[in-house]
């Protein structure tokens, strides 16, 4: 067994529906992530898969073309499959991750890849007695800021927290942090949105 076969029962309508609610995408991604995690643990390849996560997260953060490839319905499943296979070769991804990417392309589910990576990182962290925290900031955090944030979140969670950081230039300021299943949003944009909603209610 070389791929997350537990997910083969997904309905395939032959197209990408990028309008699916985020909660649905997250649910689908969680099932794939669990299948990948279980297989990687069974084959003693968790370390290799964790390395794959870092490579893919970095590629998604740096490449707008890759983000477009996995999200756009304009690419055929064959085009997506060939591109991801070439990417796996270039990065030296594990067989488990390569087969997972191929399965996602074949099932027209590549748009869930960011959710899958986050869910898989959370499962690996949990297996180590850690909590994975996704941190989105308007600008890159310094090493000192990351250390202080990890300490604060660890104190809140009651166990070690491993940060996964990325930059979102659309944030006006502050941070968006997902700690396990909890969302902690301190961004200015979020506060402005709350104020706008309050004004609409008053009006």
Secondary structure, DSSP 8 states (H G I E B T S, - for coil): --S-GGGTT----SS--TTS-HHHHHHHHHHHHHHHHHHHHHTT-HHHHHHHHHHHHHHHHH-HHHHHHHH-TTS-HHHHHHHHHHHHHHHT--HHHHHHHHHHHHTT-GGGHHHHHHHHHHHHHHHTT-EEEEEEESS---HHHHHHHHHHHHHHHTS-EEEEEEE-TT--SSEEEEETTEEEE--HHHHHHHHHHHHHHH-
